[in-house]
Amino acid sequence: MTTVERFEYVFLGGGKGGKTLAMELAKAGKRVAVVERGMIGGSCINVACIPTKSLIQTARLMHAARAAEQLGAAPQTGGLDMKRVYQRVRSVVDGMVDLNLSAFHASGLELLIGEGRFVAPRTLEVTFADGSRRVVEGEHAFINTGTTAAIPDVPGLAQAAPLTHVEALELQTLPEHTIVFGGGYIGLEMAQALRRLGSRVTVLQEGPRVAMREDPEVAAAIVAALTHEGIDVRTSVHAVGVTGHSGEAVEVTLADGARLAGSHILVAAGRTPNTQGIGLDAAGVELDARGFIKTDARLATSAPNTWAIGEVAGTPMFTHASLDDYRVLQSSLSGGSYTTAGRVIPYALFIEPELARIGLNETEAAERGIAVRVATLPMAAVPRARTNGETAGFMKALVAADSDQILGFTMLGAQAGEVVSTVQMAMLGKLPYTAVRDAILSHPTIAEGLNLLFAKVPARA
C-alpha cells in the first residue's frame, strides 16, 4: 500500500501565482510540495509571454533594420537563419528556467516533476517518468494547471496537426505561408512576428472584427497597421474544412466556397482549461459550464481548503493577473480581506503599434449605461512619436460625465504598454484627470502625450 506523505500545502501546477505563494510559504518554514509536469516556472516562461516576446523582439529588429533604409541606412542584405532565431528564444527561456529552478530549491519546497491527479480531497497521486508513484496530501491544496490552446471543431483541422503558439516557437524553418485561425491577442502577435520574419500570413477571424474586446475603431486601426505590412486579414469568415498537413501543404475551405492554400496552420482561437483527467471529482471540486473551476472572490473552490489560481480559475489570462491571485490567496490564508472583487487589470497587446488598456472603453461604458466624456489624441500629435517616426495610432481617455474621475484609457501606439501604467497609477490614487493634464512630464517623451490628451476632455455639461 502506497504511503501517504503529509504536507501543509500541496500545489498542482507551478504557474506564476502558485509558484510565488509556494516559495513564500516554504521560506516561512512550511512544508510545501509542488507537482509540475515539467514546465519549470510555468507556461509564461516556457511557452507563452517570455518566448513569444523574445520572438517578437527578433522580428521587430528585423523590421526596424529594413525600415532604416528609408532613413538613409545602407540596404540590408542576407536572409533569415531561423535556427538561430529559435536558439536565441530557447536561450532566453533556458536562462529563466534555471533561475526559477534555483529559486525553488533555495526556498525549501519539494518539487515533484510528474503527472499529478487528485485521488481524494487535497490528496494527489504523482506518477513519474520511470513509472514510480508518490501520494501527497496537504492541509491546503491549490490547483494552478492553466489552459491550453483550443482546436476549433472544423472538419479536418485536428487531423492537419496545426501549430499552436507552442509549436510555432519551435520552428527552425520559416513557413512559406501561415494561415492563422483567430484574430485575438495571440493570433495577432504571432501573425505580425511571422510576417516580419518573412512568412506570408493570412488571418482568419470568425467575428466581425479582430480584438473583439476593443472599440471598433481600435480594431480597424490594428487591421490597417497589419495590412500595411502585407498581412491578409479576413473577418466574418467561417472555415468549413481543412485538408493536408501543416508543415507540408494545407488547404482551408471557407463557407462561401473560397479555398485558401498555405504551408502551415497556426491555431489561436481561444483557450481550454486544463481541468480534465486530474481527478477533480475525487477532490470535490466543481466546474462551471465552460470547464473552468468555480471559485468565490477569495479563489476558494467548492471543496474545503482547496483553492484555484490563475487561468484555470477563470482569472483573466495574463501573468500579472495570476500574480494578483497570489495576493488574494496570501490574504485569505492570513485572515485578510483582499479579494478579486472590483480589481481593474491592465493589459497590453505586443504588436506594433502596441495596444494597451486599463478600465472601461466606450463600448463597455455604453453597455453599462455609464455616461462618460471622451478625449482622443492621434499619436501624430505627440512630438516624440514624430521624432521616432512612429505616428500610427491614438490615445483615448474616458472621464466620468459627472465628476473628474478617470474611468478608462486605451492607447494604440509606440510604448503603449509603458504609458498605460502612468494612467493606472492616477486611477489607483483616485486623482482627477486634471492632475494628469497639468502634470509636468518630461519632454520629449511618449508619456508627455497624456498632457495633450487630457487637455482635450470636454467640460462637464
N, C-alpha and C positions, 0 to 999 in steps of 0.2 A: 504493500500500500504506500502511495506517494505521501511523503511528509509535507505538511503544510507549513511554510515559513511565514512568520508573522512580522509585519512591518506596521509602522504608524500610518504611513502614506504610500499608496501604490498608484502609479500613473501608467495608463495605456496610451502610448504615443508621446513624442518628445518635441512638439511644436513650440512656438515662441512663448505663449502664456504658460504652458505646462512646465517646460524646462526651467523657466525663470523661477516659478514657485518651488519646484522640486529642489533646485540648488539652494534657494534661500532656506528652506526647511532643513535640508541636510547640514548646511553650515551652522544652523542653530542647534545641532546635535540630535535631530530627529532621525529615526530610522526610515529611509526612503528608498523605494525601488522604482525604477523607470524601465518599462518594457517598450522596446523600439524595434521595428522590423529591420532597420539598417540605415535610415536617413538621420545620421547624427546631426543634431541641431534643428531638425525639422525640414519641411518642404521648402520654406523660404530660402534657406541656404543652399539646398541641394538641387531643386528643380524649379524654383519659382523666382522670387524677387532678385536674388543675387546673380544667378547665372543669366537670367534674361536681361538684366540691366547691364551686365558685362558684354553680352552680345550686342545690345542696343548701342553701347558706347563705341564698340568697334565699328559698327555700321555708321554711326554718327560721324566719327572721324574720317571715314572713307568718303562720306557725302561732303563733309567740310573741305576735304582736300580737292575734290572735284570743283566745288563752288569757289575755291580760292583762285582758280584760273580767271574768274570774272573780275577779280580784284588785282590782277596783274601777276600772279604767281605763274611759274613755268608750268606747262601742261604736264599732268601726271601720266606716268607710263607704268606698264606692268599690270598683271592680273591679280586675282584673289587666290590666296592659299588657304582654303577652307580648313585644312588640317591644323594650320597654325591658329586660326580663329578658334577652333574647338579646343586646342591645347591651352590657349590663353584663358578661356572660360573655365576649363577644368582646373587650372592652377589657382584661380581666384576661389573656386568652390573648395578645393582641397585644403587651401590655407585656412579657410573659415571653419571647415570641419575639424581640422586639427586643433584650432583654438577652442572650439566647443567641447571636444573630447577631453582636452586638458582641464577645462573648467569643470566638467562633470566629475572627473577623478579628484580634483582638488576640493570639491565641495563635500565629498564623502558619501554621495549617493551610490547605490548599487545599480549599474546599468546592465540590463539583460537584453542582448541582441537576439531576438527571435520572434516568432509569431505568438501573439497573446490573444486569449479569449476568456471570457467570464465563464466559470463553471458553477458559480454560486454568487450571492451578493458580496461585492467587494473582494472577490477571490478570482485570481487569474491563473490559468494554466499556460505556461510558456513552453513552446516547442522550439528547440534549437536546430541548427543546420545538420547536426550529426544525429538527429532523431531523439536525443535525450530530452527530458522534461523536468520542469520545476513548477511547483504550485506556490503562489504567494498570496497572502491575504493582508488587507490593510484595514485599519480602523476607519480610514477615509480612502475613497477611490476616486480617481479623476480620469475622464475619458477625453482624449486630445488627439483623435485619429484623423481629423481633417477631411478633405474631399479629393475626388479625382475627376478628371475630365469626362463629361458625359458624351456618349456617342449617339447622335440623333438616329431615330428609327427610320432611316432611309434604306430601301432595299439595296443590298449590295455594298453599303458603306462599311459595315464592320468587316466584311469579307475582303475588302480592299486594303485592310490593315493601315488605316490612316495614321498620320503623325498626330500626336498631341504636342503641347509645348515641351513635354519631357523628351520625346524622341527628337523633336526639332533641335533641341540643344545638343544633341549628339551627332548631328550631321557633320560629315567630313568631306562631303562633296556638295556643291551648291545645286539646289533644284533648278531645273530649266524653267519650269512654270509651276508655281504653287497656287493651288486653289484653296482658299481659306473659308471654312464654314464658320460663320459667326462674325458679327461686327461689334462685339463688345470690347472690353479693355484688352484682354489677352490677344484676341484676334487682330486688333488694330496695331498693337505694339509689334507683334511678330510680323505682320504684313509689311509694315514700313521698314523694319530691320532687314528682312529678306530682300525687299526691293532694293534697298541701298547697298546690299552686298552683291546685287546683280541678277537676282531672280526676277522673272516676270511674275506678277502677282495679281490674282483676281479674288476679290472678297465677295462672298455671297451672304446676304443678310435677309432673313425672312421678314423681319419687321420693316416698318415704313422708313426707318432711318437707323443709322448706326448710333452707338452710345445712347441707348434708349432712355437712360435716366436723365439726360441733359435736355436743355431747352432746344427747340428745333433749330434756331439759328446757330447754336454751338455745333450741333451735328452737321449742319450744312457747311460750316467753316472747316470742320475736320475733313469732310469729303473733298472740299475744294483743295485743301493742302495735299491730301494723298493723291488726288487726281493729277495735280500739278507735277508730282513726282513719277507719274506713269502707272499708278495703281488703278486697276479697273474695279470700281466699287459698284456693286449692284444691290439695290434694296428692293424689298417686296418681291423677292424671288423664292420659289419653293422647289427644292430638289426632289425628284421622284424616283431616281435610280442612279446607281453607280456601277460601272464595270471596270475591270482591270485591277491593277495592284499598285498602290502608292510606292513610289520609288522607281517604277518602271514606266508604266503608261496607264492613265486613268481617263475615263470619260464620265461626265456628270450630265444627266438629262434633267432639264427643268420642266416645270408644269406646263409652260407654254410651248413645249416641244423643242426648244433650243437645246443644243448639245455643246458642251464645253470640254475640250481636251486639255490635259495637263500631264505633268510628270509626277507630281506629289499632291496629296490632300493633307491639309492641316485642319484638325477639328478644334474649334474654340467656341463651342456653343453651349456653355453652361457647365455646372459642376454637380457631381453626385456625392452625397455624404458617405463616408466610409463607416457605415453602421451595420452592414450585413456580414454575417459569419463571425461575429466577435462575441456572441453569447449574451446579447443584451436582454433577452428573455430571462435567462438564468440570473442575470443581475437585477431584474425587476425594473429595468429602465424602459420607459415608454418613448415612442417616436411620434412625430406629427405626420400629417398626410404626405409630406414630401420626403419623409425618411430621415429628417433631422431630429436630434434629441430634444425632447420637451424640457425646458428649464424655466425657472422663475427669474425674477430680477437679480437674484443672488447667484444664478447659474446652478442652483440645486436641481437635480433631476427628480423623478418620481420615486426613486429608491433612497432610503435613508443614508446619509453621509456619503452620497455619491454625486459627483459634480461633472459638468461638461464644460469644455473650454474651446474657444475658437470657432472655426467654421462649422464643425460638426454640431455645435450648439445653436447654429443659426446666426452667430455673430457675423457682422459684415466681413467680407473676405479680404481683409488687409492685416498684415503682420502687426501694425500698430494697434489695431482693434483687439487682436489676441493678447497683446501686452497689457491692454487695459483690462481684459478679463482677469489677468493675473492680479491686478489691483483690487478688483471686485472680490476675488476669492480670498486674497490676503485679508481683506476687511471682514469677510464672512467668518473666517477661521479665528479672527481675533476679537469678534464681537462688535465690529464696527458697523457703520450704516451705509457705506458706499455701495451702490448698485448700478445696474446697466440702465436704469430709468433716466430718460432725459439727456443722455450723453450725446454730444454732437461730434461726429467723427469726420475729419477732413480726409481727402484722398487726392491722388494725382494719377494722371494717365501719361506715361512717358513716351509719347510720340513727340514729334516736332511739328508745329508748336505744341508745347506742353499744355495739358489741361489740368486745372486744379480747382477744387470747390470745397467750401465749408458752409454749412447751413442750407437755407432754402434757395431754390431757384424760382423763376417766375411761374413755371408750370405747377410746381408744388404749392406755391402760395395761392394760386388761383383755385386749385383743387380743395384747399383747406379753408377757402374764404377769407384769407388774410389780406387786408389792404396794405399795399406797400408803395413806396416811392422808389423809382428805378433810375439809376445812373449808369451810363455806358461810356467807355472811352476806347477808341481804336488804339492799338499798340503803336501805330504810326505817329501818335501824338506824344509818345514818350521819347525824350531826347536820346537816352541810352540805346533804345531799340533801333533808332535811326543810325547811330554810330556803328552798331553791330550788324546792321543790315538785316535785322530780324523784326520786321514790322507787321508780320502776319498776325491776325487775331485781335482780341479785345479784352477789356476788363468790364465786369458788370457788378454792381452793388445793389442790394435790396435793403432799404431802410423802412422801418415801421411808418405807416402813414400818420399815426397819432403820437409818435414820440421820435426821438433821435436814435433809437436802438438799431444797431446793425443786425439784420436777420439772415443775411447770406451774401456770399461773394463767390463769383465764378471768374476764372481767368483762363483764356486760351492765348498763350504767348510764351515767349522765352522766359525761363526761370519761374514759371508759374508755381511749381512745387515748393519753391522757397518763399515767394511773395505771399502765398496764402497763409503762411504761419504768422505774418505780421498782423493780418486781419483777425486771425484766430485769437491772438493774444488780446487784441482790443475787445473782441466779443467776450472772452473769458473774464476780462476785467470790467465788463459792462460799461465800457466807455461809449459816449455818444459818437456818432460818426464825425462830428466836428473836431474831435480830438485827433483823429487820423488826418482829416482835411488840413488842420493847422499845424501838424507836427513838422518839426524841422528835419527833413530827411536828406540824406547825403545826395549830392549831385555830382556827376550824373549816374544814377542807378536805375534799375528797372523798378524797384520798390517806390521810387520817387513818383511814379505814375499814380500812386494812391492819392497824393495831394490833388492831382488834376481830376481824378475820378470822383472823389468825394466832394470836390468843389461844384460838381455838376448835379448833385442831389437836389431835386426840386424842393421849393419851400413848402411847408405844411399848408394845407388848404385852410 
